Amino acid sequence: MGTFAPHGIFPSGTFAPQNIKGKIEFEKVWFAYNDEHYVLKDVNFTLAAGETLAIVGATGSGKSSSISLLGRFYDISKGKILIDDVPISDYELGALRRLMSIVLQDVFLFAGTVFENITLRDEAISREEVIRAAKLVGAHEFITRLPGGYDYKVMERGATLAMGQRQLISFVRALVFKPSILILDEATSSIDSESESIIQKAIEKLVEGRTSIVIAHRLSTIRHAQKIAVFDRGELKEFGSHETLLAQNGYYKKLYDMQFMTQQSA
């Protein structure tokens, strides 16, 4: 039996593949941070390899908890999560997390160069790879305008960079680590409308050809997702394509109409 990891996880798995296809399944997943209040209740869905899933729902509906479980930052209370038909508890913990890149709303940048912030000082990642990734997501242009370009010294938490610039750097970082599974958690919620179109194009490039999960408040950010999961109070209320869910005239349709009306009156 493995030793305890943070939050009581037993990292006893030994399966450590270099590459995966990226199929994700949640089977009857229940989860509680304590024994009394379940934040996820009997969640079931399958995401095919290479598909993009958008997760929507109100604050506290279980969106971020589902992502925490996928990366095994917590273990599920009941049920199973599988990647490529293998339970995630069978994966070696480090190997599992190396297969994923997670981009959060609050971008982590440390005091160091732009290049170091992208590579996390991993010497196996070349400057050519970084530049190629930066061009792909539309970050190269603004980086080359910085004094020193990729060698520009970033202050702690990226204080001298705009929010959109910090986010683009985090996208380049996600890309250079070549994840099989990409997770974007509220990655556009703090972006101004001018930066949003650049970020949108970057997201389209990021999700291409890999299994991706996008958690978003703005429904405009999920228009390219093949599947949408609608969470409410820990339950998966609806699952399907944008068109299918609109036709159901249910929870997603209400969310969509509400945002559309807000944009029209703005």
C-alpha positions as CSV (number, residue, x, y, z in Angstrom):
1,M,0.0,0.0,0.0
2,G,1.3,3.5,-0.9
3,T,2.0,6.2,1.5
4,F,-0.5,9.0,2.1
5,A,-0.3,12.0,-0.3
6,P,-2.0,15.3,0.5
7,H,-5.7,15.0,1.1
8,G,-5.5,11.3,2.0
9,I,-4.7,10.1,-1.6
10,F,-3.0,6.7,-1.8
11,P,-0.5,7.0,-4.7
12,S,-0.3,3.3,-5.2
13,G,-0.8,3.1,-9.0
14,T,2.1,2.0,-11.2
15,F,0.8,2.5,-14.7
16,A,3.0,5.2,-16.3
17,P,2.3,5.5,-20.1
18,Q,4.3,8.1,-22.1
19,N,1.3,8.8,-24.3
20,I,-2.5,8.3,-24.1
21,K,-5.4,8.8,-26.5
22,G,-7.3,10.8,-23.8
23,K,-10.7,9.2,-23.5
24,I,-12.3,10.2,-20.2
25,E,-15.2,8.5,-18.4
26,F,-16.9,9.4,-15.1
27,E,-19.0,6.4,-13.9
28,K,-21.4,7.1,-11.0
29,V,-19.0,9.5,-9.4
30,W,-19.8,10.9,-5.9
31,F,-17.5,13.2,-4.0
32,A,-17.6,15.0,-0.6
33,Y,-14.9,17.2,1.0
34,N,-16.3,15.9,4.2
35,D,-18.6,12.9,4.9
36,E,-21.8,14.9,5.0
37,H,-22.2,17.2,2.0
38,Y,-21.7,15.8,-1.4
39,V,-20.5,18.3,-4.0
40,L,-20.8,15.8,-6.8
41,K,-23.7,13.4,-7.0
42,D,-23.8,10.4,-9.3
43,V,-22.0,12.0,-12.2
44,N,-21.9,10.0,-15.4
45,F,-20.4,11.0,-18.8
46,T,-18.0,9.9,-21.5
47,L,-15.7,12.2,-23.5
48,A,-14.1,10.7,-26.6
49,A,-10.4,11.1,-27.2
50,G,-9.7,14.5,-28.9
51,E,-13.1,16.0,-28.0
52,T,-13.6,19.3,-26.2
53,L,-16.0,19.3,-23.2
54,A,-17.3,22.6,-21.8
55,I,-18.5,22.6,-18.2
56,V,-21.0,25.3,-17.3
57,G,-23.0,26.0,-14.1
58,A,-23.4,28.4,-11.2
59,T,-20.6,28.9,-8.6
60,G,-20.5,25.9,-6.3
61,S,-22.2,23.6,-8.8
62,G,-19.3,21.2,-8.9
63,K,-17.4,22.3,-12.0
64,S,-14.0,22.8,-10.4
65,S,-14.4,19.7,-8.1
66,S,-14.7,17.5,-11.1
67,I,-11.4,18.8,-12.5
68,S,-9.7,18.3,-9.1
69,L,-10.8,14.7,-9.1
70,L,-9.5,14.1,-12.6
71,G,-6.0,15.2,-11.6
72,R,-6.3,13.2,-8.3
73,F,-5.9,16.2,-6.1
74,Y,-8.7,14.5,-4.2
75,D,-10.0,11.0,-4.4
76,I,-13.6,10.2,-5.2
77,S,-15.9,9.0,-2.5
78,K,-17.8,6.5,-4.7
79,G,-17.7,5.5,-8.4
80,K,-14.9,5.5,-11.0
81,I,-13.0,7.9,-13.2
82,L,-11.2,6.2,-16.1
83,I,-8.7,7.5,-18.7
84,D,-8.4,5.3,-21.8
85,D,-10.5,2.7,-19.9
86,V,-8.0,2.5,-17.0
87,P,-9.1,3.7,-13.5
88,I,-7.0,6.8,-12.6
89,S,-6.0,5.2,-9.3
90,D,-4.0,2.7,-11.4
91,Y,-1.9,5.4,-12.9
92,E,1.4,6.4,-11.2
93,L,0.5,9.8,-9.7
94,G,3.3,11.8,-11.3
95,A,2.7,10.1,-14.7
96,L,-1.0,10.9,-14.5
97,R,-0.4,14.6,-13.9
98,R,2.3,14.8,-16.6
99,L,-0.3,13.8,-19.1
100,M,-2.3,17.0,-18.3
101,S,-1.8,20.7,-18.5
102,I,-4.1,22.9,-16.3
103,V,-4.5,26.6,-17.0
104,L,-6.2,28.4,-14.1
105,Q,-7.8,31.8,-13.9
106,D,-5.1,33.0,-11.5
107,V,-2.0,32.6,-13.6
108,F,1.1,31.6,-11.6
109,L,4.2,33.5,-12.7
110,F,7.4,33.7,-10.7
111,A,10.3,36.2,-10.7
112,G,12.4,35.1,-13.7
113,T,12.5,35.5,-17.5
114,V,9.5,34.9,-19.8
115,F,11.3,31.9,-21.2
116,E,11.8,30.4,-17.7
117,N,8.2,31.0,-16.8
118,I,7.1,29.1,-19.9
119,T,9.5,26.2,-19.5
120,L,9.4,26.1,-15.7
121,R,13.2,25.8,-16.0
122,D,12.9,22.4,-17.7
123,E,16.1,22.2,-19.7
124,A,14.6,19.6,-22.1
125,I,12.4,22.3,-23.7
126,S,14.3,24.3,-26.4
127,R,13.9,27.9,-27.3
128,E,12.7,26.9,-30.8
129,E,9.9,24.8,-29.2
130,V,8.9,27.8,-27.0
131,I,8.8,30.2,-30.0
132,R,6.9,27.8,-32.1
133,A,4.2,27.4,-29.4
134,A,4.1,31.2,-28.8
135,K,3.5,31.8,-32.5
136,L,0.8,29.2,-32.5
137,V,-1.3,30.8,-29.7
138,G,-0.5,34.4,-30.8
139,A,1.8,35.3,-27.9
140,H,5.1,35.7,-29.9
141,E,4.3,39.2,-31.1
142,F,3.8,40.8,-27.7
143,I,6.7,38.9,-26.2
144,T,9.1,40.2,-28.9
145,R,8.0,43.7,-28.1
146,L,9.1,43.4,-24.5
147,P,12.5,44.7,-23.6
148,G,14.7,41.6,-24.1
149,G,11.9,39.6,-25.6
150,Y,11.9,36.1,-24.2
151,D,14.6,37.1,-21.7
152,Y,12.4,39.9,-20.3
153,K,12.5,39.7,-16.5
154,V,9.0,39.0,-15.1
155,M,8.2,40.3,-11.7
156,E,6.6,38.1,-9.0
157,R,3.1,37.2,-10.1
158,G,3.7,39.0,-13.4
159,A,2.9,42.4,-11.9
160,T,4.3,44.3,-14.9
161,L,2.3,42.4,-17.5
162,A,-1.4,42.9,-18.5
163,M,-3.8,40.1,-17.5
164,G,-4.2,39.0,-21.2
165,Q,-0.4,38.8,-21.5
166,R,-0.1,36.7,-18.4
167,Q,-2.8,34.4,-19.7
168,L,-1.1,34.0,-23.1
169,I,2.1,33.1,-21.4
170,S,0.3,30.4,-19.4
171,F,-1.1,29.1,-22.7
172,V,2.3,28.8,-24.2
173,R,3.5,27.0,-21.1
174,A,0.6,24.5,-21.4
175,L,1.4,23.8,-25.0
176,V,5.2,23.2,-24.6
177,F,4.6,20.4,-22.2
178,K,2.6,18.6,-24.9
179,P,-0.3,17.4,-22.7
180,S,-2.7,14.7,-23.9
181,I,-5.4,16.3,-21.8
182,L,-5.8,20.1,-21.5
183,I,-7.9,21.7,-18.7
184,L,-8.8,25.4,-18.8
185,D,-10.5,26.6,-15.6
186,E,-12.2,30.0,-16.0
187,A,-9.3,31.0,-18.2
188,T,-11.1,33.9,-19.8
189,S,-13.1,35.3,-16.9
190,S,-10.7,38.1,-16.1
191,I,-10.0,39.2,-19.6
192,D,-11.2,42.4,-21.1
193,S,-13.2,42.3,-24.4
194,E,-10.3,43.5,-26.5
195,S,-8.1,40.6,-25.3
196,E,-10.9,38.1,-25.5
197,S,-10.8,37.6,-29.3
198,I,-7.0,36.9,-29.1
199,I,-7.5,34.5,-26.2
200,Q,-10.4,32.8,-28.1
201,K,-8.1,32.1,-31.1
202,A,-5.4,30.9,-28.7
203,I,-7.9,28.4,-27.1
204,E,-8.9,27.1,-30.5
205,K,-5.3,26.3,-31.2
206,L,-4.7,24.8,-27.8
207,V,-7.6,22.4,-27.9
208,E,-6.8,21.2,-31.5
209,G,-6.1,17.5,-31.6
210,R,-6.2,16.8,-27.8
211,T,-8.9,16.0,-25.2
212,S,-9.8,19.3,-23.6
213,I,-12.1,20.4,-20.7
214,V,-13.0,24.1,-20.6
215,I,-14.8,25.5,-17.5
216,A,-16.3,28.9,-18.4
217,H,-18.7,31.5,-17.2
218,R,-18.9,33.2,-20.6
219,L,-20.8,30.9,-23.0
220,S,-19.1,32.6,-25.9
221,T,-15.9,30.8,-24.9
222,I,-17.4,27.4,-25.5
223,R,-18.9,27.6,-28.9
224,H,-16.4,25.2,-30.4
225,A,-16.9,22.4,-27.8
226,Q,-18.3,19.2,-29.1
227,K,-19.9,18.4,-25.8
228,I,-21.4,20.6,-23.0
229,A,-22.0,19.4,-19.4
230,V,-24.4,21.5,-17.3
231,F,-23.9,21.2,-13.6
232,D,-26.3,22.3,-10.9
233,R,-25.8,21.7,-7.2
234,G,-23.4,18.8,-7.8
235,E,-25.6,17.1,-10.3
236,L,-25.0,16.7,-14.1
237,K,-28.3,18.1,-15.3
238,E,-27.7,18.1,-19.1
239,F,-25.0,16.7,-21.5
240,G,-24.8,17.1,-25.2
241,S,-23.9,19.4,-28.1
242,H,-24.8,23.2,-28.0
243,E,-27.6,22.6,-30.6
244,T,-29.0,19.5,-28.7
245,L,-29.1,21.4,-25.4
246,L,-30.7,24.5,-26.9
247,A,-33.4,22.2,-28.4
248,Q,-34.1,20.6,-25.0
249,N,-35.3,24.1,-23.8
250,G,-33.9,23.3,-20.3
251,Y,-31.2,24.6,-17.9
252,Y,-28.6,25.4,-20.7
253,K,-31.2,27.2,-22.8
254,K,-32.0,29.5,-19.8
255,L,-28.3,30.2,-19.2
256,Y,-27.8,30.9,-22.9
257,D,-30.8,33.3,-23.1
258,M,-29.8,35.1,-19.9
259,Q,-26.3,35.8,-21.2
260,F,-27.6,36.8,-24.6
261,M,-30.1,39.2,-23.1
262,T,-27.3,40.7,-20.9
263,Q,-25.1,41.2,-23.9
264,Q,-27.9,42.8,-25.9
265,S,-28.7,45.3,-23.1
266,A,-25.0,46.2,-22.5
